[in-house]
């Protein structure tokens, strides 16, 4: 399983943008980059995923480096509800494969 | 639609006992995966069931087993409990094809005394 590296923790202020980095230097051409987050006392929830191009959805944006060895999850205006552990995960394009390999993630603290 | 439900939410057992945890997936989902979350090891994949068959398995001892029923509901069993089995057990459901989003339940908190 390909490995990802994330900072253990980050801190930001409410209503400011947050950039969460992830390194995945051993990514293969068939790996998608997924982000999940886990709010306190809840199970993880899907945030966003991408392969090569930058992606946007209602929750966040995903910026993927041209060589795909790193990516950044962008929360455009953080709220207190965004305080969570964010996980960057590589998922291979294998038909039906549902296994997620979680690293330690980044614990994001949002200051009011 | 209703989310993934897990029962019970909390459980206290003693060493040597066995335990069964239940997971009801989102309606229409055929895949159920189980994860163990501990402070030391983080989130680790246990196994996945799809259409009543185990399709993928993590690196856990044989004391950990599971099954899936025809309605896609799944159970996980841990026999001969050890103190180190104390953890949050999470299940996730999805359609089970391609790059599906996985939807997690709230988990079952198991404490082994």
Interface residues (C-beta under 8 A of the other chain):
Chain A: X32 X41 X42 X43 X44 X45 X46 X49 X87 X91 X93 X95 X96 X97 X98 X99 X100 X101 X102 X103 X104 X105
Chain B: X4 X31 X33 X35 X42 X43 X44 X45 X48 X50 X55 X56 X58 X90 X92 X94 X96 X97 X98 X99 X100 X101 X102 X103 X104 X105 X106 X107
